[in-house]
Amino acid sequence: MALTADGKIATANRAVHSFGSPRDLRHLYELRATAEAIMSGARTVEISESIMGNGGEKFRQRRVLNGLAEFPLRLIATGSGSIDPGAKIFRNKFSPLIVLTTKRIPQKKLKRLQGLVDEVKIFGETEIDFLSALRWLRLRWRVKRLLCEGGGELNDALFQADLVDEIHLTICPKIFGGRTAPTLADGLGFSKLALAGQFKLRSAQKFKGELFTVFSRA
């Protein structure tokens, strides 16, 4: 994730959601080249117009060298099934596309999504049970490394489930402000310090005004 210096991942109106440098984008593709699968929330997919590709020929070759498929498995997380059927990602069929959802998805939306993607898989009553989802991905699709690209509510759900092993944050020299601007981990959050996710700084590298950091599970 790219963050402003005040911890925002987009402006309050979400009009600005991409603000990292070309080096930050390259780092994203480098990370994609290490993972069998990529996951984003439905809102993030819509706003960013992401297709979750491999980043081009250079990174396709990296994936092959890493023993991975040329393109990653793609996952969209949406508890309610709310996503624009005209989203750009549905028009790109280069790799399997899976929707993770819950039992609260309306039948109309379920049938519509089933006609757009390779598989719609339900985990949980009202909130996605990510532990079960990741176990299924390991067994069904042999996913050992999953890259999550946000947004904040999806990130928070993974922190709540204690499923995050590594965090890559690019801190950018900008201030967005705004109490409603999305952050790295929106959603429920942790109410007590003792419950907070514990991580340790593994590396920090400055590059032309941006700080590239990596945190790992403490």
Buried (B, 14 or more C-beta within 10 A) or exposed (E): BBBBEEBBBBBBEBEBBEBBBEEBBBBBBBBBBEBBBBBBBBBBBBBBEBBBBBBEEEBBEBBEEEEBBEBBBBBBBBBEBEBEEEBEBBEBEEBBBBBBBBEEBEEEBBEBBEEBBEBBBBBBEEBBBBBBBBEBBEEEBEBEBBBBBBBBBBBBBBBBBEBBEEBBBBBBEBEBEEEEBBBBBBBEEEEEEEEEBEBEEEEEEEEEEBBBBBBEEE
